[in-house]
Amino acid sequence: MIEWVRTVATMGVNAILPPRCGGCGDVTDTTHAVCAECWAGLRFITAPQCACCGYPFELDDSANIGGDPDESGPILCGNCLQKKPAFDQARAALVYDDHSREYLLRFKHADRGDLTPLLARWVYQAGRGIWDQADLIVPVPLHRRRLLKRRYNQSGLLAAKLSQMTGVPWDGLVLGRHRNTRSLGGLGPSSRKREVGGAFVIDKARAEKRNLAGTQVVLIDDVLTTGATANACVRALKQSGVMHVSVITVARVVR
């Protein structure tokens, strides 16, 4: 009886407010979905990719970049071979391009919190093999001034939804941004690193309550560009005793 009432209620809501594509806005058959045309424009990241940072490349899975050709091993990109990032691994659902950028701009700046289930589903898929080992999900935080202006943290919305999907607890307060950094758009890698250096801090009381020491944390953000923000967050987390940090984002820049 309850299931029947729920079905009728859903049909009624869909009749008044039909589900629409998360990309173009056209009416779709199911909620939190995209139409065939918009789906075709999305570039999902799949293997082969760097075992560390998740950068995609066109090589056979058995390749051993930078190593002995007779030995098999994890595939690493040139950047990770030269200097390993602070995080232990990173994964992204999509290549950041004109198509994925439109989703993220609306989600981030246009009060489109309704896109959360759709984007979270993609992030969940990108993190397969990671969730089962995670102890805590942490979103990249906003400074309080930017949070007041925007009214929500898009990474926090994703973290909360992913917590529901995975059963892994999340905490949006254990990691904070105590300096209001300027927008990183248009800045080069070195400038980005300087801008976010030391900008993130751990709430020690909350970290103790969460027993962060020795844990595995998943850090959630919308876009991975140079990794400057992710690395700064990870350094703060590891200084508090976190053992392993995976970064998972909706999209990442591929140059």
Phi, psi and omega per residue, in radians:
M1 nan -0.806 -3.130
I2 -1.102 -0.733 3.137
E3 -1.116 -0.671 3.128
W4 -1.127 -0.766 3.126
V5 -1.096 -0.711 3.129
R6 -1.109 -0.712 -3.141
T7 -1.127 -0.784 3.125
V8 -1.097 -0.735 3.134
A9 -1.097 -0.715 3.121
T10 -1.111 -0.734 3.120
M11 -1.099 -0.659 3.122
G12 -1.158 -0.768 3.124
V13 -1.116 -0.745 -3.138
N14 -1.135 -0.535 3.117
A15 -1.204 -0.631 -3.137
I16 -1.466 -0.793 -3.140
L17 -2.168 1.423 -3.077
P18 -1.099 2.561 3.103
P19 -1.087 2.471 -3.097
R20 -2.198 2.691 3.118
C21 -1.054 2.352 3.113
G22 -1.204 -0.208 3.125
G23 -1.699 -1.215 -3.041
C24 -1.591 -0.316 -3.141
G25 1.605 -0.001 3.110
D26 -1.184 2.673 3.138
V27 -1.137 2.361 3.127
T28 -2.122 2.991 -3.127
D29 -1.363 -0.522 -3.081
T30 -2.216 2.768 3.122
T31 -1.362 2.728 3.078
H32 0.920 0.869 -3.122
A33 -2.384 3.084 3.070
V34 -2.208 2.689 3.125
C35 -1.307 2.947 -3.079
A36 -1.081 -0.677 -3.106
E37 -1.162 -0.779 3.129
C38 -1.189 -0.639 3.114
W39 -1.049 -0.698 -3.121
A40 -1.123 -0.420 -3.124
G41 -1.489 -0.200 -3.104
L42 -1.477 2.382 -3.140
R43 -1.924 1.673 3.139
F44 -1.373 2.519 -3.114
I45 -1.595 2.163 3.110
T46 -2.296 3.017 3.099
A47 -1.121 2.625 0.054
P48 -1.417 2.558 3.111
Q49 -2.653 2.824 3.139
C50 -1.029 2.269 -3.118
A51 -1.122 -0.379 -3.129
C52 -1.666 -1.190 -3.010
C53 -1.573 -0.164 3.108
G54 1.407 0.200 3.141
Y55 -1.147 2.235 -3.094
P56 -1.417 2.519 3.027
F57 -2.659 2.827 -3.061
E58 -1.685 1.470 3.089
L59 -2.471 2.730 3.078
D60 -1.143 2.511 -3.094
D61 -1.012 -0.428 -3.073
S62 -1.495 -0.041 -3.103
A63 -1.136 2.593 3.121
N64 -2.168 1.527 -3.025
I65 -1.101 2.239 3.040
G66 1.310 0.129 -3.102
G67 -2.108 -2.964 3.103
D68 -1.193 2.171 -3.109
P69 -1.092 -0.294 3.118
D70 -1.538 -0.083 -3.106
E71 -1.989 2.358 3.058
S72 -1.590 2.670 -3.122
G73 -3.077 -3.115 -3.131
P74 -1.119 2.505 3.117
I75 -1.454 2.140 3.114
L76 -2.126 2.489 3.077
C77 -1.367 2.957 -3.109
G78 -1.066 -0.692 -3.128
N79 -1.114 -0.743 -3.126
C80 -1.254 -0.493 3.051
L81 -1.188 -0.650 -3.129
Q82 -1.315 -0.754 -3.129
K83 -2.668 2.004 -3.126
K84 -1.224 2.349 3.110
P85 -1.201 2.972 -3.134
A86 -1.197 -0.585 3.118
F87 -1.353 2.784 -3.097
D88 -1.491 -0.569 3.044
Q89 -2.811 2.730 3.104
A90 -2.420 2.520 3.091
R91 -2.427 2.600 3.088
A92 -2.411 2.609 -3.123
A93 -1.366 -0.707 -2.966
L94 -2.273 2.712 2.917
V95 -1.323 2.346 3.126
Y96 -1.389 1.901 -3.133
D97 -2.517 -2.905 -3.092
D98 -1.034 -0.629 -3.094
H99 -1.289 -0.939 -3.107
S100 -1.178 -0.538 3.138
R101 -1.049 -0.648 -3.134
E102 -1.097 -0.722 3.101
Y103 -1.066 -0.821 -3.050
L104 -1.233 -0.623 3.103
L105 -1.133 -0.745 3.106
R106 -1.158 -0.719 -3.134
F107 -1.144 -0.669 -3.012
K108 -1.503 -0.644 -2.979
H109 -2.124 -0.101 -3.027
A110 -2.095 0.457 3.087
D111 0.992 0.607 -3.133
R112 -1.703 1.025 3.077
G113 -1.114 -0.305 3.112
D114 -1.155 -0.244 3.088
L115 -1.408 -0.135 -3.067
T116 -0.958 -0.877 -3.121
P117 -1.044 -0.682 -3.131
L118 -1.149 -0.883 -3.111
L119 -1.171 -0.653 3.133
A120 -1.121 -0.624 3.116
R121 -1.105 -0.697 3.105
W122 -1.174 -0.725 3.120
V123 -1.116 -0.691 3.112
Y124 -1.028 -0.789 3.128
Q125 -1.102 -0.694 -3.135
A126 -1.125 -0.483 -3.088
G127 -1.664 0.254 3.123
R128 -0.984 2.334 -3.093
G129 1.614 -0.162 -3.122
I130 -1.848 -0.690 -3.035
W131 -1.047 -0.658 -3.073
D132 -1.134 -0.388 -3.115
Q133 -1.728 -0.103 -3.015
A134 -1.421 2.499 3.066
D135 -1.776 -0.460 -3.061
L136 -2.736 2.497 3.040
I137 -1.857 2.268 -3.107
V138 -2.252 2.193 3.081
P139 -1.461 2.635 2.983
V140 -1.133 2.185 -3.029
P141 -1.454 2.754 2.978
L142 -1.756 2.650 2.989
H143 -1.173 2.626 -3.046
R144 -1.028 -0.566 3.128
R145 -1.172 -0.764 3.133
R146 -1.217 -0.584 3.120
L147 -1.154 -0.720 3.109
L148 -1.126 -0.656 -3.126
K149 -1.236 -0.751 -3.081
R150 -1.506 -0.466 3.110
R151 1.393 -0.141 3.093
Y152 -2.764 2.726 3.060
N153 -1.840 1.976 -3.075
Q154 -1.047 -0.591 3.118
S155 -1.218 -0.570 3.083
G156 -1.170 -0.678 3.080
L157 -1.064 -0.753 3.111
L158 -1.125 -0.774 -3.111
A159 -1.066 -0.748 -3.134
A160 -1.110 -0.757 3.139
K161 -1.173 -0.724 3.130
L162 -1.138 -0.566 3.079
S163 -1.106 -0.719 3.080
Q164 -1.110 -0.685 -3.067
M165 -1.291 -0.593 -3.020
T166 -1.799 -0.378 -3.038
G167 1.433 0.046 3.099
V168 -1.499 2.237 -3.140
P169 -1.119 2.719 3.101
W170 -2.244 2.740 3.131
D171 -2.512 2.056 -3.128
G172 -1.681 0.125 -3.089
L173 -2.105 -0.284 -3.085
V174 -1.160 -0.525 3.080
L175 -1.974 2.225 -3.114
G176 -2.219 2.785 3.075
R177 -1.904 1.789 -3.024
H178 -1.541 -0.133 3.078
R179 -2.117 2.305 -3.101
N180 -1.413 1.514 -3.103
T181 -1.234 2.651 3.093
R182 -1.315 2.910 3.105
S183 -1.063 2.400 -3.103
L184 -1.522 -0.101 3.133
G185 -1.032 2.263 3.127
G186 1.538 -0.150 3.132
L187 -1.549 2.565 3.084
G188 -1.382 3.021 -3.101
P189 -0.967 -0.791 -3.106
S190 -1.189 -0.674 3.119
S191 -1.169 -0.699 3.097
R192 -1.081 -0.740 -3.128
K193 -1.101 -0.737 3.115
R194 -1.147 -0.680 -3.067
E195 -1.131 -0.702 -3.068
V196 -1.691 -0.086 -3.139
G197 -1.015 2.109 3.124
G198 1.286 0.190 -3.101
A199 -1.384 -0.300 -3.049
F200 -1.949 2.439 -3.110
V201 -2.348 2.733 3.112
I202 -1.748 2.361 2.984
D203 -1.338 1.815 -2.995
K204 -1.074 -0.693 3.139
A205 -1.130 -0.719 -3.141
R206 -1.233 -0.642 3.108
A207 -1.103 -0.690 3.111
E208 -1.159 -0.693 3.117
K209 -1.118 -0.630 3.138
R210 -1.449 -0.120 -3.103
N211 0.927 0.978 -3.063
L212 -1.157 -0.480 -3.079
A213 -0.985 2.168 3.088
G214 1.404 0.146 -3.081
T215 -1.588 2.949 3.031
Q216 -1.969 2.121 -3.031
V217 -1.993 2.493 2.992
V218 -1.875 2.101 3.123
L219 -1.677 2.230 -3.063
I220 -1.928 2.320 3.040
D221 -2.561 2.999 -3.115
D222 -1.461 -0.785 -3.073
V223 -2.355 2.436 2.988
L224 -1.854 2.043 -3.109
T225 -1.843 -1.467 3.075
T226 -1.700 -0.243 -3.095
G227 1.591 0.063 -3.090
A228 -1.089 -0.840 -3.137
T229 -1.137 -0.798 3.137
A230 -1.050 -0.776 -3.141
N231 -1.096 -0.711 3.136
A232 -1.122 -0.709 3.094
C233 -1.138 -0.749 -3.096
V234 -1.128 -0.701 3.120
R235 -1.049 -0.734 3.115
A236 -1.125 -0.729 3.138
L237 -1.126 -0.759 -3.105
K238 -1.251 -0.514 3.061
Q239 -1.151 -0.389 3.119
S240 -1.537 -0.010 3.072
G241 1.897 -0.018 3.098
V242 -1.076 2.372 -3.040
M243 -1.506 -0.695 -2.975
H244 -2.523 2.324 3.123
V245 -2.249 2.170 3.002
S246 -1.840 2.408 3.102
V247 -1.884 2.212 3.105
I248 -2.239 2.226 -3.098
T249 -2.230 2.873 3.065
V250 -1.164 -0.778 -3.083
A251 -2.482 2.902 3.063
R252 -2.517 2.612 3.095
V253 -1.318 2.301 3.072
V254 -2.122 2.043 -3.058
R255 -1.739 nan nan
